[in-house]
Amino acid sequence: MQRRATTRCAGWVRRLRALGGRLVGAARRAWQILHRWRRPIPVEILVADRARHRRLQRDLRLGLRRLERALGGSFPRDVAIVVQQVICTDRQLAGCYQLGLRPGGDGFALIRLALQVDGRWLETDELLAALAEQCIGLALHEGGGTGVLVPIELEPTGRSADGSVSALRPDPLAPAPGAATVRRIGPAA
């Protein structure tokens, strides 16, 4: 009799686990559908070349989705992005953001990205880096807390034989080129 009850309990446990798995799958699918329906962030790219416009639109939207995933709930909500040829202030910038208030008192942010700085065209990766900096800055600003910037600098150490700039300093513990090496002979002390 007890063996039959144990078998019934094990059967119910299996059924409940299967039902739980189906419920989790259904909840995941519902979340994905709702996630796709949310209002996309407006991105305006002021470029005449249609192929370049489409490529930038695709790359920026992909970068925005990744930033949203990385920043989670801290990602700025009421934001729009404008990509333009240059941003002219007292000096040319790769990007900036401006904060404003709507007539109802709600705040919004406008992220501006430049395609060219001081006559040099920015690569897509540089645009995405400027976008990331602006989104992170807005996330910290909207969070109301204080943020601390801990810089990690890569300073060029000079040009190599092929003319490229080496971004990393040489290992300070490595022997200098052309330095004499000391070899120990015999047992270690």
Stockholm file with secondary structure:
# STOCKHOLM 1.0

chainA/1-189         MQRRATTRCAGWVRRLRALGGRLVGAARRAWQILHRWRRPIPVEILVADRARHRRLQRDLRLGLRRLERALGGSFPRDVAIVVQQVICTDRQLAGCYQLGLRPGGDGFALIRLALQVDGRWLETDELLAALAEQCIGLALHEGGGTGVLVPIELEPTGRSADGSVSALRPDPLAPAPGAATVRRIGPAA
#=GR chainA/1-189 SS CHHHHHHHHHHHHHHHHHHHHHHHHHHHHHHHHHHHHSCCCCEEECCSCHHHHHHHHHHHHHHHHHHHHHHGGGSCSSEEEEEESCEESSSEESEEEEEEECTTSCEEEEEEEESEETTEECCHHHHHHHHHHHHHHHHHHHHCSCCCCCCCCCCCCCBCTTSCBCCSCCCTTSCCTTCCCCCCCSSCC
#=GC SS_cons         CHHHHHHHHHHHHHHHHHHHHHHHHHHHHHHHHHHHHSCCCCEEECCSCHHHHHHHHHHHHHHHHHHHHHHGGGSCSSEEEEEESCEESSSEESEEEEEEECTTSCEEEEEEEESEETTEECCHHHHHHHHHHHHHHHHHHHHCSCCCCCCCCCCCCCBCTTSCBCCSCCCTTSCCTTCCCCCCCSSCC
//
